[in-house]
Amino acid sequence: MQGPPLPPAGLKSPQTPEEEKPPAEQTLEEQHLTIEPESDAEHAECTAALQALGVLFKETPRIDDGNGCGIDKPIIVSEALPGIKLKPEATIRCPTALALARWMKESVVPAASAALSEQGRIITVNQATSYMCRLRNGAETGKISEHARGNAIDIASFHFEKGEDVAVRSRREDSTLTGAFQRTVSAAGCLYFTTVLDPESDAAHETHFHLDVIERKGGYRYCH
């Protein structure tokens, strides 16, 4: 028996509605994404580096929320560095936690000491979002957020020993030392993260830093 006739030469087979949509118009469910596996050896090396820095964290079971949302080897971080709490605790991948710890130790803490020494040391970093299953900026269609893969964390404010908070907000025209502190740590973020979005980036980031460790071709980084 013969099968159905083939389409004329040069014509494509009928497409499903999902295939007809460009990626920017596809929902999370339509993209058929999967969770990327993590190497046991690389994860062990990363967690050893966290321990050496004094980061307080715990391992937690694999997260799979479907549609590519999840983390193969998640950790829950409660202290970004010794004596500096992360509130609330953040569920992220180890490389994200390591970038955060190095940024805090090598850039944020020294900048705070230079600019805001009268406020004492930083004792808390307040984060707005860590792991969350969603698309970028909470849109209904488009690319998956790095938050949905454990690669991102949003920093809303820094709490100091003497009870003062430095909230992340638009400070481009802020000529105070607080403004200098925020601009310094924002710029330094690109030494550790591959994406840094601050309140000057767009309306979606007016109240926080978005920091992530997405891997791009050629080691390209996007910092604004």
N, C-alpha and C positions, 0 to 999 in steps of 0.2 A: 504493500500500500504506500502511496505517496503522501508526504506531509503537506501542510499548507504551502501555497506558492511563496517564494521569496520576494521581497520588495524589489522593485526595479533598481538596476544599478545606479549608484549615486545617491539613493535615498536612504535615510537612516531609519532604523526600526522605531516603532512608536515608543515614546518615553513616558515614564511615570510622572505624575505631577511633581514629585520631589526632585527628579532629575532635571526637570525643566526650570526649576528655580535656581538663580545664582546663589552662592553660599551666603551672601549678605542677607538674603530673604528667607533663609531656612531656619526653622525652629531648632531647639536643641535636640528634640526627638528625631527630626528629619536628617540630622547630620551623621547618625550612626557612629558615634565616637566610642573609643575604648580607653580604658585606664592604661597608662604606660607602665610597664614593669620596671622595678628598680633593682639594680645589682646588689646582692648581699654584701659583697666586698666593699663596694663604694658606700653603702649605707653604714657599714661598720666603721669605715674610715671617717666618715662625716660625724657620726655620734661620738667617736673618740676625740675629735677636734672640739666638739661641744663640751665634753667633759673637761678637757684641758683648759677651756676658757671659763669653766665654772657655771655654765648654763644649767639651770634646773629644768629637767624635762622627764617625761616618761614615755615609753613605747605604748602604742595602742593598736588594736586589731585593724586589719585592712578595711578601708572604707570603700564601699561600692554602692552608690546611690542611683546607678543606672545612667544610660545616655552619655557615658564617658566621664561623669562626675565621680570623683573618688581619689584616693591616695593608696598606692600599693603598700608603702611602709610609713604610715603617719606617726608623728610624735605630738605630744601635748606639752607646750612650753609654759612654765609658770614664772620663771625668772629669766630675763634676757641676759643678765650678767649677775654675778653675786651681789645681793643687796638691792637689785633693781627689779622690782616685780613687773610682770606683764599682766595687765588687767584688761578684760578677763583673760583667762588662759587661752592660748592660741593653738589650734590644731592645724599643723602645717607639715610640709616635707622638711627633712633635715637640712637640705641646702638653703632653704629659705631662712631657717633659724640660724644657720651659721653666718649667712650674710648679715642678718640683723645684729648678731652678737659682735661681729667684727666692725660693723658701722658704728654701733654704740661705743665700743671700747676705743676705737682708733680715731673717731671723728666727733661723735655727739658729746661724749663725756669731756674730752679736752676743750671743745668749743664752749660748753656750758661753764666750765671752770674759768675760761678766759673772759667770757662775756657777762656771766651772771653769778659770779662767785659769792656775792652777798646773799644769794638765795640758798646757799648750801649745795649739797650734791643732789643729783637726780635719784629719786627713790622709786618712782613708778613710771612706766610707759603705758599709756592708755591706748589700746588698739580698738579700732572700730569694726574691722572685718578680718577674719582669717579664712578658714575653709568655708565655702558656701557654694552650693550647686546653683549656678546661674550663668547667663550670658554676660558679656561685657556691659557694664553700666546698667545692669538689670533690664536690658532690652528684651523684646520678645523674639527677635531674630538676629542672626549675625554670629560672630565668633564667640566661642566659649571663653568665659572669664578664667584668668589664671587662678582666681580664688577657688574655682571648681576643681582645680588640680593640685591644690596645696602649695602653689608656687608664689602666692602673694599674701601680703599683709598690709593693712591700712593703719597708719599711725595718726591718732587724733590730737594727742597732747602729751606733754612731759610734766610730771609732778615733782616739785622740788622739796627738799628737806624742811624748809621753813614755811611750808604750806602754800606755796605759790604754784599756780599752773601756767605753763606756756602753751596755749592752744595753737594749733596749726590753722592759720588763716592767711588771707592775702596781706603780704608785708612787703611788696615791691617798693612802696614809697615810705616804709617805716624806717626812719633814720636813727632809731634807738638801738641800743645794744641787743635788745630782744629781737628786733628785725634782723640785725646782723647775724645773730645766732641762728635764726630759722633759715636764712638764705645760705649760710655756710653749710649747715647739715643737709640741706636739700641738694646743694651742688655736690657735696661729698658722697651722697648716696649712690651716685653713678659709678663710684669706684668699686662698689660691692654688689649692686643690683643691676640687672640689665634693663629695667624700666623704672623710671622715677617720674611720677606725675605729682605736681604740687598745686596749691590753690591758684596759681597763675595759668595753669594748663587749660582748664575749662570749668564750666559750671558744676560738673559732676564731682569735682575734686576741691571745692571751695573750702572744705573744712578738714582736710586730711592729706597726708602723703600716701600715695599708692606706690608700693615697692614690690617688684617681683623679679623672679630669676628665670624667666622664659629664655630658652635657647634660640638664637637666631643665626642664620647663615653668616659666616665670616666674623662671628663675635660681635655683630652690630648691637649697639645699645641705643635706647631712646630715653632721653632725659629732658624734662621741661620744668 
